[in-house]
Amino acid sequence: MAKLMEIIEFLDNTGDTMVQRVPEDSSGEFKMGAQLIVRESQKAVFFRDGKSLDVFSTGRHVLKTQNIPVLTKLITSLGYGKDSPFKSEVYFLNMKLFRNLKWGTKEPILFRDSELKMIRLRSYGAFSITIKEPSLFLNKVVGTQGLFRDSDISDYLKSIILQKLHVILGQHVKTVFDLPQHFDNLSVLVKNSLNLDFEGLGLELHDFLINSVSVPPEVQKMIDTRSGMSAVGNMDDFMKFQMGQSMEKAAENPTGSAGEGMGLGAGMGMGFMIPQMMNQTMQQQNNQPSKPEEDSFAKLKKLKELLDMGAINQDEFNETKKRILNNL
């Protein structure tokens, strides 16, 4: 005859055990009056003949007929005394927070971007869960497994997460350029969408985090190019600045060598371009419907910019300024 169990308890040394059956391999013989010890972070479900008889919370419980009334008929039918053994099993459920569980996309998510068209996204993050309904989780997820760890259900939960994430991205994000400012909102939206699915498994989704959403390298280059263009700001002013810099470098090179002659030639080429720029600036200002005072003020401003960047000298500036003022 197997050894009678008088103390029934379970301690998790790994931290990842969600459910542990005692005994793990099959039903065991519990002595009538045995003590069941349930700790603060646990729930215990008592089974007899494959049926769940009761759920025990924190504390020390003595297995007697007054604690488990269903046992009365069982013990009586066996015709034994008050210490009669009976075969049963106890499932200990770990009610703690299973934190920092990782999720990620094994395969890229196809996303229709309003600016970049069809692109592929990868996303990574973490989530935390707790067991909310012990009996539901035990019967629907664990079944008859003697040992059930968080890794046993993580793949299934990840598939649910990715399906919801795909839907949320399509509904609430237009372009990947907007993603960084929407991470918090997306996390909340996905979490709310997942709550019902997790509750159906007897679980509670404690938190859900999106740590990153990445694009393929070629798409990242396009994003970097666009960011660089945005950093430039006004392209017209940028080109003027670049030309001014080129002229300054060309002026610093004395004549005498081939390389230096090329620098001078480049400076002369830029010199030929300056009048055209001035004429284009004047024509653009003339074509714009504005008041004479505003039009002249804009011309003077452009003229001063050319003087400041060294594109024209003081005499040219004074002469052109005089013509503008005479036209008022």
C-alpha positions in Angstrom: 0.0 0.0 0.0 1.3 3.5 -0.9 2.4 5.9 1.8 -0.5 7.9 3.1 -0.1 11.7 2.6 -0.7 13.7 5.8 0.7 17.1 4.6 -0.3 18.4 1.2 1.6 21.5 0.0 3.6 22.8 -2.9 6.5 25.3 -3.1 7.6 26.7 -6.5 11.4 27.0 -6.7 11.4 28.0 -10.4 9.0 31.0 -10.4 7.5 29.9 -13.7 5.1 27.2 -12.6 1.4 28.1 -13.1 -0.2 24.8 -12.0 1.2 21.8 -10.1 -0.7 18.6 -9.3 0.0 16.7 -6.1 0.9 14.0 -6.6 2.2 14.9 -10.1 2.0 11.4 -11.7 -1.5 10.3 -10.7 -4.0 10.3 -7.9 -2.6 9.8 -4.3 -3.9 8.3 -1.1 -4.8 11.1 1.3 -5.3 10.2 5.0 -8.6 11.4 6.4 -7.6 14.4 8.5 -4.6 15.3 6.4 -3.6 18.9 6.3 -3.8 21.0 3.1 -1.5 24.1 3.3 -2.3 26.9 0.8 0.0 29.9 0.8 -0.9 33.6 0.1 0.0 33.4 -3.6 -1.9 30.1 -4.2 -5.3 28.5 -4.7 -5.9 24.8 -4.4 -8.5 22.8 -6.2 -9.4 19.4 -4.6 -10.4 16.6 -7.1 -12.0 13.2 -6.3 -12.8 10.7 -9.1 -12.1 13.3 -11.7 -14.5 15.8 -10.2 -13.7 19.2 -8.7 -15.1 19.2 -5.1 -13.8 22.5 -3.7 -11.5 25.5 -4.2 -9.3 26.3 -1.1 -7.9 29.7 -0.4 -5.0 30.8 1.8 -4.6 28.9 5.1 -4.3 25.4 6.7 -7.2 23.1 5.9 -7.9 19.7 7.5 -9.5 17.2 5.1 -12.5 16.0 7.1 -16.1 15.5 6.2 -17.1 18.8 7.7 -14.7 20.6 5.5 -15.5 18.6 2.4 -19.1 17.3 2.8 -18.9 15.2 -0.4 -16.5 12.9 1.4 -19.1 11.8 3.9 -20.8 9.4 1.5 -17.5 8.2 0.1 -16.0 7.3 3.5 -19.3 5.7 4.6 -19.6 3.6 1.6 -16.1 2.2 2.1 -16.9 1.1 5.6 -13.7 2.2 7.1 -13.0 4.3 10.2 -12.4 8.0 10.6 -8.8 7.7 9.4 -9.7 5.8 6.2 -7.6 6.7 3.1 -9.1 7.9 -0.1 -7.5 8.5 -3.5 -7.7 12.1 -4.8 -5.5 14.8 -6.2 -4.9 18.5 -5.5 -4.0 21.1 -8.1 -2.1 24.1 -6.8 -2.5 27.2 -8.9 0.1 30.0 -8.6 -1.9 33.3 -8.4 1.2 35.5 -8.6 2.0 37.9 -11.4 3.8 36.2 -14.3 5.6 39.3 -15.5 7.7 40.3 -18.4 6.6 37.6 -20.8 8.0 38.3 -24.2 6.0 38.5 -27.5 7.2 39.3 -31.0 6.6 38.8 -34.7 8.1 35.6 -36.1 6.9 36.7 -39.6 6.6 40.4 -40.7 3.2 42.0 -40.6 2.0 43.3 -44.0 1.0 47.0 -43.5 -0.6 49.4 -45.9 1.1 52.7 -45.3 -0.5 55.9 -46.6 2.8 57.3 -47.8 5.1 54.3 -48.3 2.4 52.0 -49.7 2.8 48.3 -48.8 5.6 47.6 -46.2 6.4 44.9 -43.7 6.6 45.6 -40.0 8.2 43.7 -37.1 7.1 44.4 -33.5 8.3 43.3 -30.1 7.1 43.8 -26.5 6.2 42.3 -23.2 3.1 41.4 -21.2 2.1 40.2 -17.7 -0.7 37.9 -16.7 -2.3 36.4 -13.6 -4.8 33.5 -13.1 -8.2 35.1 -12.5 -10.5 32.1 -12.5 -8.8 28.9 -11.1 -11.4 26.4 -12.1 -11.9 27.8 -15.6 -8.2 28.0 -16.3 -7.6 24.5 -14.9 -10.4 22.9 -16.9 -10.1 24.8 -20.1 -6.3 25.2 -20.5 -4.4 22.8 -18.2 -6.5 19.7 -18.4 -4.9 16.7 -16.8 -1.3 17.9 -17.0 0.7 17.3 -13.8 2.9 20.3 -14.3 2.0 23.5 -16.3 4.5 26.4 -16.8 4.0 29.8 -18.3 6.0 28.7 -21.4 3.3 26.1 -22.1 0.7 28.8 -22.9 2.9 31.7 -24.1 3.0 30.7 -27.8 -0.8 30.5 -27.9 -1.1 33.9 -26.2 1.4 35.4 -28.6 -0.7 34.2 -31.6 -3.8 36.0 -30.1 -1.7 39.2 -29.4 -0.3 39.3 -33.0 -3.8 38.9 -34.5 -5.1 41.8 -32.4 -2.1 44.0 -33.1 -2.5 43.5 -36.9 -6.1 44.7 -36.7 -5.3 47.7 -34.4 -2.5 48.9 -36.7 -4.7 48.8 -39.7 -7.5 50.7 -38.0 -5.6 53.4 -36.1 -2.3 54.0 -37.9 -2.0 55.6 -41.3 1.8 55.7 -41.7 4.9 54.5 -39.9 6.0 58.1 -39.5 3.3 58.5 -36.8 4.2 55.3 -34.9 6.6 56.8 -32.2 4.0 59.2 -30.9 1.3 56.5 -30.8 3.1 53.7 -28.9 1.2 54.4 -25.6 -2.2 54.6 -27.3 -1.6 51.5 -29.3 -0.6 49.5 -26.2 -3.9 50.5 -24.5 -5.9 49.7 -27.6 -4.4 46.3 -28.0 -4.7 45.5 -24.2 -8.4 46.4 -24.3 -8.9 44.3 -27.3 -7.2 41.3 -25.7 -9.0 41.4 -22.3 -12.0 39.4 -23.4 -9.9 36.6 -25.0 -7.7 36.3 -21.9 -10.8 36.3 -19.6 -12.2 33.4 -21.6 -9.2 31.4 -20.6 -9.5 32.3 -16.9 -6.6 34.8 -17.2 -6.2 38.5 -16.5 -4.0 40.6 -18.7 -2.2 42.8 -16.2 -0.2 45.0 -18.6 0.8 45.0 -22.3 3.7 46.9 -23.7 4.9 47.6 -27.3 8.6 48.2 -27.1 9.4 48.7 -30.8 8.0 48.6 -34.3 10.7 48.2 -36.9 10.7 48.3 -40.7 13.0 46.7 -43.3 16.5 48.4 -43.8 15.5 49.8 -47.2 12.4 51.4 -45.8 14.5 52.8 -42.9 16.7 54.5 -45.4 13.7 56.2 -47.0 12.6 57.4 -43.5 16.1 58.7 -42.8 16.1 60.6 -46.1 12.8 62.2 -45.4 14.0 63.2 -41.9 17.0 64.8 -43.4 14.9 66.8 -45.8 12.7 68.0 -43.0 15.8 69.0 -41.0 16.9 71.2 -43.9 13.8 73.3 -43.7 13.5 76.0 -46.4 15.2 74.4 -49.5 15.7 77.9 -51.1 17.6 79.2 -48.1 19.6 76.0 -47.9 20.7 76.3 -51.5 21.8 79.9 -51.0 23.7 78.9 -47.9 25.5 76.1 -49.8 26.4 78.5 -52.7 27.7 81.0 -50.2 29.9 78.4 -48.6 31.3 77.3 -52.0 32.1 80.8 -53.0 33.9 81.4 -49.7 36.0 78.3 -50.1 36.8 79.2 -53.7 37.9 82.7 -52.7 40.3 81.3 -50.1 42.2 79.3 -52.7 44.9 81.3 -54.5 45.5 80.8 -58.2 48.5 78.8 -59.4 47.7 75.1 -59.5 45.2 73.0 -61.4 43.2 72.0 -58.3 43.1 75.6 -57.1 42.2 76.8 -60.6 39.2 74.5 -60.5 38.2 76.1 -57.2 38.4 79.5 -58.8 36.5 78.3 -61.8 33.8 76.9 -59.5 33.7 80.3 -57.8 33.3 82.0 -61.2 30.6 79.6 -62.2 28.7 80.5 -59.0 29.3 84.2 -59.8 27.5 83.7 -63.1 24.6 82.1 -61.3 24.1 84.9 -58.8 22.6 87.4 -61.3 20.2 84.7 -62.5 19.2 84.0 -58.9 18.6 87.7 -58.4 16.5 88.0 -61.5 14.5 85.0 -60.6 13.9 86.4 -57.1 12.8 89.7 -58.6 10.5 87.9 -61.1 9.0 85.7 -58.4 8.3 88.7 -56.3 6.8 90.6 -59.2 4.5 87.7 -60.1 3.0 87.5 -56.6 -0.1 89.7 -56.1 1.0 91.9 -53.2 1.1 95.5 -52.2 4.0 97.6 -53.5 5.4 98.2 -50.1 5.3 94.5 -49.2 6.8 93.6 -52.6 9.7 96.1 -52.2 10.3 95.0 -48.6 10.6 91.3 -49.8 13.1 92.3 -52.5 15.2 94.3 -50.0 15.2 91.3 -47.6 16.4 89.0 -50.4 19.0 91.5 -51.5 20.3 91.8 -47.9 20.6 88.0 -47.6 22.7 87.9 -50.8 25.0 90.6 -49.3 25.3 88.8 -46.0 26.3 85.6 -47.7 28.9 87.4 -49.8 27.2 86.7 -53.1 27.2 90.5 -54.0 29.4 93.3 -52.9 28.4 96.5 -51.1 28.3 98.6 -54.3 26.0 96.1 -56.1 23.8 96.1 -53.0 23.6 99.9 -52.9 22.8 100.2 -56.6 20.0 97.6 -56.5 18.6 99.0 -53.3 18.4 102.4 -54.9 16.5 101.1 -57.9 14.0 99.3 -55.6 13.4 102.4 -53.5 12.9 104.5 -56.6 10.1 102.2 -57.7 8.1 102.9 -54.6 
